[in-house]
Structure formats: C-alpha cells, structure tokens
Amino acid sequence: MPAGRLRCLCSLSIRRAIPAIFLLLAVFGTQQAHAGLFDDDEARRLIDDLKIKFNERVDTLSRAQIDLVNQIQSLREENAKLRGQVETLQYELESTRKRQQDFYVDLDERMRKLETRLSSQAGILAPGEEGDASTISNGTNTPSADSAAETREYEAALNLFKANKIKESAAAFEAFAKGYPESTLTPNAYYWQGNALTAQRDCKRAIDVYRVVVARWPQNPRAADALIGVASCQQELGDAKSARTTLEAVLIKYPDSGAATTARQRLKK
C-alpha cells in the first residue's frame, strides 16, 4: 500500500477515535464528581451527627448543673433552718438557765434573811437569864462587825453572779469560803462557786467544789442541790452513767427535797 494512502487512513482513524476518547473522559469525570459529592454528603452527615450528640451532651450537663444548683440551694435553706433552730434552742436554754439562776438567788436571799431573823430571835435572852455582855448593847442583840462584813462580802459575790459576772463571782465566792470557813453562809458560797464554774464550763473543778458541800454539810439544804450540780457536770463531760448514779443518790439521800423532784424528771429522760 502506498505510503500516502496509509497516512490518510491513520488520520481518519484518529479523527474517528477522538469522540470516543472525549466520551470516556466525560464519563470518568462524571464518576469522579459523583464520588466527590458523595464524600461531602457523608462528611456533612457526620458533622450533623456530632452536632446533635454535642447538643445532647450540653443539655445533659446543663440539667445536671441546674439540679446541682437546686440541691445546693436546698441544703443552704435547710442549713439556715437548722441554724435557726439551734439558736432558738440556745436562747431557750439560756433563758431557762437564767430563770433557774434567778430563782435560786432569790431563794438563797430569802433563806438567808430567815436564818438571820431566827438567829436574832434565838439570841434574845429570856427574862431572868444571864447573858454575855458582848452580845447585849442597850438592851438589844446587835451583830458584830465581823458578821456585818461577812454579810457584805457574801452579798457582793452574789450580786456579781446576778450581774452575770461569772468569773468574778467564782473568785469572790472562793475568797469568801476561805475567809469564813465556819460561817453559816459558807455552804452557799461553795454551791454558788460551783454554779459559776459550771457556767464557765469548768466542770471538773465545779464537781470538786460541789462535793465539798455534800461532804462537809450533808444535812444542809444545799447538799442536795450540789448533787444535782455534780450530775449536770457529769452529763456535760459525757459521763452519762455517773450522772445517772448521782441522780439516784439524790433520791436515796434526799427523797423529799426539791432536788429529788429534779432528779426524777431527769431520770425519766
């Protein structure tokens, strides 16, 4: 075959093949475009899923945070309520203690005045009796200077206690007891010193002071009250067993006293 004709045939074949090549390229490009579009849609779907999960997690955390805030607020309100109840109980306890303190102080003063009056009456000599000249002045029985000073010191200590100057009153009653060991007011002084020490929460010393009254003046009305003081201090120190034993001792030794009534009430609790 001549060379010229061969070239013509090759050119014709190439021209015929060009459309097919373009068609193949177009098809291939379309497939790639579809593949790219598919990848974008999948990525968007994944991103949307992540957004949904993230929002759900945020909602969950938000609800948990709100619940926690509500719980904290509830605890604060409950704490405030309990604090109010504690303060109320402390006030009532303090008021009760103050009323009891005032009652015993008043009772102490009444008893002391009665003892003074009875002592004065007993000191007046009957007609025809001889008496010590030191006890008679102008036909009347007059107290000595020491007795007057004794009364003043005792009343000063008692007034400190009534004024709620507890520490000072404890020292004053202690000084009185040491200065007038044989006075009829000394049991009272020890008793009030014990009360003052109890108010200062010095319960160990208070117990020792109360027990002096019981040991030295077991028949004095303050002895039963002193045992109640011992029981109170033992309870304060956490020794409930000893406190109960002491209260039972009050019932045995002083069954008809006012302290026995207090002991019965405490033993019922």
C-alpha positions in Angstrom: 0.0 0.0 0.0 1.4 3.4 -0.9 2.6 5.5 2.0 0.4 8.4 1.3 -2.7 6.3 1.4 -1.6 4.7 4.7 -1.2 8.2 6.3 -4.6 9.1 5.2 -6.1 6.0 6.8 -4.3 6.7 10.1 -5.5 10.3 10.1 -9.0 9.1 9.5 -8.8 6.5 12.3 -7.5 9.1 14.7 -10.3 11.5 13.9 -12.9 8.8 14.4 -11.3 7.8 17.8 -11.3 11.4 19.2 -15.0 11.5 20.0 -14.7 8.2 21.8 -11.9 9.5 23.9 -13.8 12.6 24.8 -16.8 10.4 25.8 -14.6 8.3 28.0 -13.1 11.4 29.7 -16.6 12.8 30.2 -17.8 9.6 31.8 -14.8 9.3 34.0 -15.1 13.0 35.1 -18.8 12.4 36.0 -18.0 9.5 38.2 -15.3 11.4 40.0 -17.8 14.3 40.5 -20.3 11.8 41.9 -17.7 10.4 44.2 -16.7 13.9 45.5 -20.3 14.8 46.0 -20.9 11.6 48.0 -17.9 12.3 50.2 -19.2 15.8 51.0 -22.6 14.5 51.9 -21.2 11.9 54.2 -19.0 14.5 55.9 -22.0 16.7 56.4 -24.0 13.9 57.9 -21.2 13.0 60.3 -20.8 16.7 61.3 -24.6 16.9 61.9 -24.5 13.8 64.0 -21.7 15.2 66.0 -23.6 18.4 66.5 -26.6 16.5 67.7 -24.6 14.5 70.1 -22.7 17.6 71.3 -26.0 19.4 71.9 -27.4 16.4 73.8 -24.3 16.3 76.0 -24.6 20.0 76.6 -28.3 19.7 77.6 -27.4 16.8 79.9 -24.7 18.8 81.6 -26.9 21.8 81.8 -29.7 19.8 83.5 -27.1 18.3 85.9 -25.8 21.7 86.7 -29.2 23.0 87.4 -30.0 20.1 89.6 -26.8 20.6 91.5 -27.6 24.3 92.0 -31.0 23.4 93.2 -29.6 20.9 95.7 -27.0 23.4 96.9 -29.8 25.9 97.4 -31.9 23.4 99.2 -29.0 22.5 101.5 -28.4 26.1 102.2 -32.0 26.6 103.2 -32.0 23.5 105.3 -28.7 24.6 107.0 -30.2 28.1 107.7 -33.3 26.4 109.2 -31.2 24.2 111.4 -29.1 27.1 112.4 -32.2 29.0 113.4 -33.5 26.0 115.4 -30.1 25.7 117.2 -30.1 29.4 118.0 -33.7 29.1 119.3 -32.8 26.2 121.5 -29.7 28.0 122.8 -31.8 31.0 123.6 -34.4 28.9 125.4 -31.7 27.0 127.3 -30.0 30.3 128.3 -33.4 31.7 129.3 -34.2 28.6 131.4 -30.8 28.8 133.0 -31.2 32.4 133.8 -34.7 31.8 135.3 -33.3 29.0 137.4 -30.4 31.1 138.4 -32.7 34.0 139.4 -34.9 31.6 141.3 -32.1 30.1 143.3 -30.6 33.5 144.0 -33.9 34.7 145.3 -34.4 31.6 147.3 -30.9 32.0 148.7 -31.7 35.5 149.8 -35.0 34.5 151.4 -33.4 31.6 153.3 -30.5 33.9 154.5 -32.9 36.5 155.7 -35.0 33.9 157.5 -31.9 32.4 159.1 -30.8 35.9 160.2 -34.2 36.6 161.7 -34.3 33.2 163.5 -30.8 33.7 164.8 -31.7 37.2 166.1 -34.8 35.8 167.9 -32.8 33.0 169.4 -30.2 35.4 170.6 -32.6 37.5 172.7 -32.4 36.4 176.3 -35.5 35.3 178.1 -36.4 37.2 181.3 -34.1 36.3 184.2 -31.4 34.7 182.1 -27.9 35.9 182.2 -26.1 36.7 179.0 -22.7 37.6 177.7 -22.2 41.3 177.9 -20.6 41.2 174.4 -24.0 40.2 172.9 -26.0 42.9 174.7 -26.0 46.5 173.8 -28.6 49.0 175.1 -31.0 46.0 175.8 -30.8 44.7 172.2 -28.8 42.0 170.4 -26.6 43.5 167.8 -24.4 41.7 165.2 -20.7 42.1 165.5 -18.6 44.0 163.0 -17.2 40.7 161.6 -20.8 39.4 161.0 -21.7 42.6 159.1 -18.5 42.3 156.9 -19.2 38.7 156.3 -22.7 39.5 155.1 -21.5 42.3 152.8 -18.8 40.1 151.2 -21.3 37.3 150.6 -23.9 39.7 149.1 -21.2 41.3 146.9 -20.3 37.9 145.5 -23.9 37.0 144.9 -24.5 40.4 143.2 -21.6 39.6 140.8 -23.3 36.3 139.9 -26.7 38.0 139.4 -25.0 40.6 137.1 -23.7 37.7 135.1 -20.1 38.5 136.0 -19.4 34.8 136.3 -15.7 34.7 136.5 -15.5 37.4 139.1 -18.3 35.8 141.2 -16.5 32.5 141.2 -13.4 34.2 142.6 -15.4 36.1 145.2 -17.2 33.0 146.5 -14.0 31.2 146.7 -12.4 34.0 148.7 -15.5 34.1 151.0 -15.3 30.4 151.7 -11.6 30.7 152.6 -12.1 33.8 154.6 -15.1 32.5 156.6 -14.8 28.7 156.7 -17.2 28.4 159.7 -19.8 30.8 158.5 -23.4 29.5 158.0 -23.1 31.0 154.5 -20.1 29.0 153.5 -22.1 26.0 152.1 -24.0 28.5 150.0 -20.7 30.1 148.9 -19.3 26.8 147.7 -22.6 26.0 146.0 -22.6 29.3 144.0 -18.9 28.9 143.2 -19.8 25.5 141.7 -22.5 27.2 139.7 -20.2 29.9 138.5 -17.6 27.3 137.4 -20.3 25.3 135.6 -21.3 28.4 133.7 -17.6 28.8 132.6 -17.7 25.1 131.5 -15.0 24.3 134.1 -16.9 21.2 135.0 -14.1 19.2 136.7 -13.4 22.0 139.2 -17.2 22.5 139.7 -17.6 18.9 140.6 -14.9 19.1 143.2 -16.5 22.3 144.7 -20.0 20.8 144.8 -18.6 17.7 146.5 -17.2 19.8 149.3 -20.8 20.9 150.2 -22.0 17.3 150.2 -19.0 16.0 152.3 -18.9 18.8 154.9 -22.6 19.7 155.2 -24.6 16.7 154.2 -27.7 17.9 156.1 -27.6 21.4 154.6 -30.3 22.1 152.0 -27.6 23.0 149.5 -26.2 19.4 149.6 -29.0 18.0 147.5 -28.7 20.9 145.0 -25.0 20.4 144.9 -25.5 16.7 143.9 -27.7 17.9 141.0 -24.9 20.2 140.0 -22.5 17.2 140.0 -24.9 15.3 137.8 -25.2 18.2 135.4 -21.4 18.4 135.1 -21.0 14.7 134.6 -23.6 14.8 131.8 -21.7 17.7 130.3 -18.5 15.7 130.4 -20.2 12.8 128.6 -20.3 10.5 131.6 -24.0 9.6 131.5 -23.5 6.6 133.7 -22.1 8.5 136.6 -24.7 11.3 136.1 -27.4 8.7 136.5 -25.8 7.2 139.6 -25.6 10.7 141.1 -29.2 11.4 140.4 -30.2 8.1 142.0 -28.1 9.1 145.1 -30.2 12.3 145.4 -33.4 10.2 145.6 -31.8 7.9 148.2 -30.3 10.6 150.4 -32.8 13.4 149.9 -36.1 11.9 148.8 -38.3 14.8 150.0 -36.2 17.6 148.6 -36.9 19.8 145.6 -33.7 18.4 144.1 -35.3 14.9 144.3 -38.1 16.1 142.0 -35.5 17.4 139.5 -33.6 14.1 139.7 -36.8 12.1 139.0 -37.6 14.2 136.0 -34.1 13.8 134.6 -34.0 10.0 135.2 -37.2 9.7 133.1 -35.5 11.2 130.0 
